[in-house]
């Protein structure tokens, strides 16, 4: 019976997106998006402190809105044909939960406490705690950072828990345990109420919490308690076993059955981090680097287990099954990419808004917001590439890889009185390309070849100029795929396998994965000059 349908859901930084897919044809029957309302208002965040928090109600309300949107214009009878739902989220984005799997922000007394909410991936407030974890790991008989690139990050699970424990006694005492957002979303969708029943995903566990089979799972209780006594009451409440996304988390909650008409046997798959599912949705293959490019980037790579890849220093980990089951998944990335361009847009437009204020009509404000990138792109693309060009680094939000260091700040070289906005934008775009090249160079230093580069996400589909510069700097072709929802598509692919439409991920990708829409070839005439500018970038970064 080829009447099965699946749903893929992608929880990003500012919104949740869903797609309803026919797995046998790959046709997307409907799409839906819901923006996080509290996040849009800037609630619970303080950029001056690198504090970024999200309220669980944003996710819960978004799920309802996404489901309602998906089913708004289709035959209601088709809802019963949905056999499985796959999900992914940002990460590491952990939250403290109680003994019934409720995030503490849903409890009386904690509703407006940022520490009781999800600590978003881009929250870098735990730099000191990350430094302490790294220092202890290097003294410990087992180096638990070995499979995490040798450096533990302030963006990750244990750093954020320790930071919160030290600053909020109420959270420390009330938390039964902590879970990643990528584990809590399936927990909520299934109505799971016992923390012991949560199936923790290997993707987040391996890349963000130092879980690895080779050292027995998570860091030992002795390690965590030596790190800080606040872990004593938590250590027996975490987990040993992890699961890949081609496995069943559970069946959908009766709440969603009653509200939307799902079949009660609808399966919820084990979750994962968004970019990892984005790699699958983009058609991940051995030695193909998939760049999921948005506000930041995640660079995903899979290598067959039988190739016995070496441990690569300074990346965000290598984990068996974190992307494609049966392969070693590597993660790297840049902590700012599109965020840098948005920063420059605000930098330019804030004085305009401040001076003209109410004299600007809504139409004029919208025109400025929409057209500034077009203007900057036209100016930048008309400029020649020369050895005297200014050079920026891309560390506006610290450095994720290679060699995580969130104390790093952006630097620039080459300003003159002739420098105009187009010159700066050109240098900013090149800086993000140089950061991408540094990541590829790190893999190559460890004899891991990059045979193909695939780009997906909002920027590759909106800015040919950015992708062309990326190709020129990397010196290789960039394949851009034809979907702007590859993360949700990856989740749908896993749902199709778990729901029985396909035997394995490879078969499902053949039909369902995004296809190459355009290939950007490098301009070889610019290669020698970019090599010179890249050396200047490396000197500024001290890599």
N, C-alpha and C positions, 0 to 999 in steps of 0.2 A: 504494500500500500504506500504510494508516494504522496500521501496527504499530510505529512508531518511538516510543521512549521517550527521555527526557533526564533528566540530573541537574544540579541546581544546588547548589553548595557555598559556604557563607559562613563565613569564618574571622574570628571576632570577637575581643574582648579576652580572654575567659576560656574560649571553647569554639569548636568547629567544628560546624556544622549542615549537614545535607544533606537534600534532598527528591528523590524520584523522581516524575516528572511525565509524564502523557500529554499531549503538546503539542496534540493535536487537540481535547481536551475541557477542558483545564486542570485535570483531576482530579489531585490529589496522592495517589499510590498508597501511599507510605510516607514517614516522616520518621525522622531519626536525629540524635542529638546526642552529642558527646564532649567532656568537660571536660579542659582542659589540666592535667595532674597536677602538674607542677613549678610552674606558675604558681599553682595553688591553694595550694601550700605556701609561697608567697611567696619562692621561691628566686630568687637573682640580682637582686633588687630592693632598693632603698634609698630609700623615699619622702622621707627627710630630704634626700637629694641630688637629688631628682627623677629618680632612676635606675629605669627599668623595662625589663627585658630578658626575652626568651623564648627557650627552648632549641628548636632545630629538631626535636629528638626529640618534643616535645609535638605538633608539627604532623604529623609522620610517623605517630606512634601514633594520633592522632585520625583521620587519613584511613582507616587500617585499620578503626578502630572504627565510623566512619560508614558505610563500605561494608558492613561486616558487619551493621550494624543495618538498613540499607536493604533488604537482601536476606533478612533473617532469616525474614520471614513471607510471602514471595511465591514464586511458581512459579520455580524456578531457571532454567527455559528463558527467562524474560523478560529475564534479564541480557544475553542475546545481542541483544535488541532495543534496548539503549541505544546510540544512535548518536552522542551527543555529551555532554560534561560541561563546564559552565561554572563558573568560580570567581571569588570576590572575597575580599579580605582587608582588614585595617586598613591605614592608611597616613597618613603616611609611616613605614614600618617596614622599614628597610634592614638588610642583613647583608653582611659581607665573605665572599667565596667564593674557592676556589682555582681552579686552571686546569681542574679537572674539574667545576666547578659545585657543589662541596661547601661548605656553610657551615663556617667554620673550627672551630666548636664540635664538629664531627663528627670532627676530626682529633686524633691523639694530641698531648698537650701543651696543648690549648686547650679541653678538654671542660668545664672549670669556670670558664672565663674569661668573664665577662659581656660583655666587649668583642668576643668572638668569636661572640656570639649576635645574634639579631634585636633591634634597638633600637626598642622599641615606640613607636607614635605619641605616647603621652602622656609620653614621656621628654623633659624640658625642660632637660637638663643643658647644652645647647649654646647658651645665651643669648649668651655673649660672642662665639662664632663667628658667630652670626646677625647680631649688630651689626656685625661686621667685613665680612661679605658685603654688608650694606646700605650701609655707608659706601663700599666700593669700587665698588659698582654705581652710586652717584650720581656718582662721579668718572669712570667709564669712558665712552668714546665711545658705547657701546650700554648702555642701562639694561636689564639682563636681568630686572629685577623688574617691568617694565612690564605684563606679562600675569599677574603674580602679585599684583595689587593694590597694587604699589609698595612692598611690605614683604616681605622674606624672613623665614621663621619658624625658631625653634629646633626646631620639631617636624619639620623637613623634611630631605631627603636630604643636601645638601652640608654643612649645619651639623653633622649627626651624624658624617659621615665625617671632617670636619676636627677635631672634638672628639676622636674616637678616635685619629686619626693623631698628634695632639700628646701623647697620654697613654699610648700603648701601642706601643712600637717594634716589638714582635713582630708585632702585628696589621698595622701599617703595612708591614712587610717581607714578610709572608707572603701578604697579600691580593693576588690577581690582579686582581680588580675588586670592585665592590659591586652588589648588586641589591636591588630592592624585594621584600617578601614577596609582593606581587601578581604578580610575575614569577617568583619562585622556586617557588611552588606548581605552576604549569603546567610549569615546568622539571622538577620532581620527578615529576609525574604522567606525563610523556612520557619520562623517563629521559634527557633531554638532558645531554650531558657536555662540550660545548664552549661557553664563554661567548659566542662570536660567533654561536652559533645561537639564543640566547635572543631571543625576540620581545618587546621591551620595550613595555609598554602605554602608550598615549598619555595615559591618565587620570593615572597617577602621574607620568609624565614631565613633563606640562604643568603640573599643579597643584603638584608637590612638587620638581621638579628644574629649573625655569625653561626647559624645552624649548618652543620655538615655531618654526614654519616661517618666520615673518617675520624672525627674526634668525639663521636657518641651523641651528636645532636647539638643542643644549645650549649653555651658556656656552662661550666659546672656551677653548682650551688656555692662551692667554696670560692670560686672566682668572683661571683657576683657579690657575695657577702664580704669578701675581702675588699672589694671595690667600695662598698658602702653598707653599713648595717641596715639601712632602710629596705634592703632586699630580703631580709630574713623572713618576713611574713608572706612574701610573694613567690619564693623560689620553688615551692612544691605545687604551684598553681599555673605553671606554664605548660609545656608540652614536650614530647619526645618525637612523636611521629608527625610527618608532614605528607602532603598530598599534592599531586599535580592536577592541572585543570581539566584533564580528560577523565576525572573521577567525579562521582556523585557526592555532593555535600548533603543533600536531603530533598524532601518534597516540599512544594510550595505551601505556605501557611494558609490555613482556612480563611484568614482575613482577606487574602487576595482572591481566593476561590469565590467567596461570597460577593465581594465587591465588583469583580470584573468578569467572572464566569470562567476562569481557568479550570481545566480538568484537575481534579485533586491529585492525580498521579504526575502532574507536571514536575519535572526534575530541575533542581537548582544545582549548577556545577560548582566545583571548588573554584575560588577566585584567584586573582593574580594582580600584579601591578600593571597599569595601563600600557606602558610602552612595550612590555613583553607580549601582551596580546596584540598590540599594534604590529609587532614584527611578524607574528603569525598571519594576521590579516593582510600583510603586505607580501606574503609569499616567501617567508623565510626559507633559506637554503644554506647548506654548509659553506662557510667562508664568504657569505654575502652580508655586508654590514648594512643594517637597516637603521637609518637615521629618522627618528620620530621628532620632527622639528616643530616647536611651538614657542611658548614663552621661554622654555628651556629646551634642551635636547636630551634624549636618551638614545644611545647608540647600542644596538643589539646585534649579537653575533652568535651563531651556533656552530659547534664543531663536533663531529662524530666522536663518541666515546672511544672507539677503537683507535683514533689518531693520537690518543694520550697527550693532549695539549699541556704545555707547561703552565706553571703558576705565573700569572702576569701581575707585576707589581703596579700599584697605583691606580687600579680601576675599581669599579663598584662590585666586584665579585664575579665568581664563576661557579655555577651551581648545576648539578645534574638534573635536567628536566624542568628548569625554571622557564624556558621558552617552549621548545619542542620536546615532548617526552622522549627519552632515549638519547638525547644529545646534551652536551655541556653548553649551558647558556652563559654568555659573557655580557656584562653590562658596563657601559661607560657613559659619558655625557657631559654637557656643559650646563652650569647652573643658571645661565642667562643666555638667551639668543634673541627671540622676539621681544623679550622684556627690555633689551637694550635699545631697540628701535623705538619702542613705545616711550621709553625714558626720553629719548631725543625729541620725539614729537611733543611731549608735554613741556620739555625745556623750551621749545620754540614758541608754543602756543600760549603758555601761561601769561607772558607779558601782554600779548595781544588781548586776551580775555580781560586781564586786569586793567588795561588802559581803556578799552572800549566799553567793557561792561555791558550794561543794558542797551547800549546803542547797537549792539550786534543782535540781529534777529535770529530766531531759532534756525532758520534756513541757512544763514551765514555761518553760524556756529557749526552746523552739521557739515556744510561745505568745507570748512577749514579742517575739521576732523577727518573727513573722507579723502580730501585731495592733497593733504600735505605729503603723504608718502609718494604719490604720483609725481609731485613736483620734485621732491628730493631724488627720486629714482632717475628722473629725466636729467637732472643736473649732474648726478654722480656718474651715470652711464656715459655721458658725453666727455668726461675727463679722461685723459690718457693715463696709462699705468707707467710710472717712471720710478727710477731708483731713489729719487728725492721725495717721494710721497710720504705723508705723515703715516704713522703706525700707532694703532691702539691695541691694548690688550682687552680681553673680553671678561674680566673678573668683576663685573658690576654687582654680582651676588656671590662673590667668593669663587673659589675654584673647586669644581667637583672632581674632574679627572683631566689629565693624569695627576695623581698625588694630591688628594683632597686637602684643601687648606682654605677655610672660610674666613680667615683673617686677611686674605689677599684682597687688594683693591685694584681697580682699573688704573692703568697708566697710559700716557700718550707721549709721542715724540714727533716733533716736526711742525708745530704751529708757526705761522708767520702772519704778517699783516695782510697777506693775500688770501689767507684761509677763509673760505666761505662755507655756508651750510652744506653745499653739495660735497665739498672736500671732506667735511667731518662725517657725513653719512656714508660716503664711499669707504672711509677708513673704518667706520663701525662695522659695516658689512664684511669688509676684509678681515676684521678682527675675529668675527664669529667663524669665518672660514679657516683662519689660522688655528683657532682653538680646535676645530674639527680635524685639521691635519695633525696636530700634536697627539690626538688620540690614536689616529691610524699609525703614526710613527711608533707609538708605544707598543701596539700589537706587533708591528714588524720587528721591533727590537727583540721581541721574544719569539721570533721565527713563526709567527702566525700570519699567513698571507691574507690580504683582503682582495678577493677576486672580483667582487661586484659591490657597488654602492647604490642602495635604494633609498629614496627620500619620500617621506610621507608626512602628513600633518597639514596644518593651515597654511604655513608660509610657502612650502613648495607648490601649492596649488594657487597661490595668489601672487607670487613675486618671481617671475622668470629671471629678473636681474640678480636676485640673491642666489638662486640656484646656479646661474651661469658663473658668477664669481666663485662659488663653492667648487664647481668643476675646474675652473682655471687654477685655483690655489691647490687643490688636491692633485691636479694633473691626471684625472681619470674621468670617465663618463659617469654621469649621475642619472639614474633611472627614476622618474617620478611616476607613481602609480595613480590610477584613475579614481581613487576613492578618497573622500575627505573624512571618512569614518572608519579607518582601518583598525582602530582599537576596539570599537564595538563589533566590527566584522570578525576580528580574531576571537572575541568572546562567543559570537554566533557559531564560528567554526567548531569551537570546543563543545558548544551545546549540541551541534549536529552529530558529533561523535558520541557523546554521552546519551543522546536521544535515540541512537540506533540508526541514523540515516547513513552513516559511514563506519567502516571498520577502524579507521585510524585517521590521524591528523593529515597525513600526506594525501590520502585519498580525498579528504574534504577540501584541502587547499586547492587541489587540481580544478575543482568546480567553483569554489566559493571565494578564493583569495582575489584581491585586487590585481588588475593587469597593468602592465607598463603603458602609460599614456604618452609619455614623451621622454626622450633621452637627450641630455645636454652634453655635448662633446666639449672637451677643454680646448681653449685657444692656445696652441703651442707657442705662438709668438710672445705671449705674456709669461710663459713658464719661467724663463730665466730671471725676469724681474721679480716675479713673486717669490722665487727662491731667495733672492736677496732681502726682500721685505720680510719674509718669514724668519730669516736669521735675526733680523732686528727685533721682531716679535719675541723670539726665544730669549734674546738678551734682556728684554724688558721683563720677562716672566721669571727669569732665573731657572728655567727648566734645564 
